Amino acid sequence: MLVESNEAELREVLNGLTYPADKVHVVSCAGVHDFETPVRRRLHELPERTYASSDEVMAALSPQKAEGADEHRA
């Protein structure tokens, strides 16, 4: 789960990206903006696809998605 301060910073950066953006482009923003390791790790876990907006990226990072994935494995 993203810490609230990290989430706000990440959303600000993601809002500055040009969309559509693929996973590589989104992940590269973490290196450029020197995000902490947990944020980088979460971005690397994003599904390999093209994102239409920062909202799509944030939705893919949401805890509900992660919990849903765990439920499907059980």
C-alpha positions in Angstrom: 0.0 0.0 0.0 1.2 3.5 -0.8 1.7 5.8 2.2 -0.5 8.9 1.8 2.3 11.4 1.3 3.9 9.1 -1.3 0.6 8.7 -3.0 0.0 12.5 -3.2 3.5 13.0 -4.6 3.1 10.1 -7.1 -0.2 11.4 -8.3 1.3 14.9 -8.9 4.1 13.3 -11.0 1.7 11.0 -12.9 -0.5 14.0 -13.7 2.5 15.6 -15.4 3.1 12.6 -17.7 1.8 12.5 -21.3 -0.9 9.9 -21.8 -1.4 7.3 -23.2 1.8 6.0 -21.4 3.1 2.5 -21.2 4.4 0.8 -18.1 8.0 1.6 -19.0 7.2 5.3 -19.2 5.3 5.3 -15.9 8.1 3.3 -14.1 10.8 5.7 -15.5 9.1 8.6 -13.6 10.0 6.9 -10.3 13.7 7.0 -11.2 13.6 10.6 -12.5 11.7 11.8 -9.4 13.7 9.7 -6.9 10.8 8.0 -5.3 11.4 5.8 -2.3 12.0 2.1 -2.9 8.4 0.9 -1.9 6.9 3.3 -4.5 9.3 2.1 -7.2 8.6 -1.5 -6.3 4.8 -0.9 -6.6 5.3 0.7 -10.0 7.4 -2.2 -11.2 4.5 -4.5 -10.2 2.1 -2.6 -12.6 0.5 -4.8 -15.3 2.4 -4.5 -18.6 0.0 -2.3 -20.6 -0.7 1.2 -21.8 -2.4 3.6 -19.4 -4.8 6.3 -20.6 -4.5 8.5 -17.5 -3.0 8.9 -14.1 -6.3 7.6 -12.6 -5.8 4.3 -14.4 -2.3 4.0 -13.0 -3.5 4.8 -9.5 -6.4 2.3 -9.9 -3.9 -0.4 -10.9 -1.9 0.4 -7.7 -4.9 0.5 -5.4 -5.0 -1.8 -2.4 -8.3 -3.2 -3.5 -6.7 -4.6 -6.7 -4.0 -6.2 -4.7 -6.4 -7.7 -2.2 -8.6 -9.0 -5.1 -5.6 -10.7 -6.7 -4.9 -12.4 -3.4 -8.5 -13.7 -3.1 -8.2 -15.2 -6.6 -5.1 -17.2 -5.6 -6.8 -18.7 -2.5 
